[in-house]
Amino acid sequence: MNERNRSTMKLDYSTEDLATLISRVQEHFESEFELELGRFEAEELVDFFTQQIGAHFYNRGLYDAQSVMLGKIEDLNDAIYQLEQPVDIG
């Protein structure tokens, strides 16, 4: 991904997904740190982590998908090789 795409790439969550993420952040901070976060603070944390590490997980997903595709291509190559017939021209 080039620098231009990085600066304009934005992850949009559905209303339901964002509400779930905010709730999970609030629950985590309450149970782990005994801190109560309001919706605004929790949403800011979701935005911060999305901006800071979201691309890492996005790229990891791309690498994983590429790995699966390469495995499938190898399987296809093996299947084609098995279809080859012996040739005796000599």
Disulfide bonds with the S-S distance in Angstrom:
none
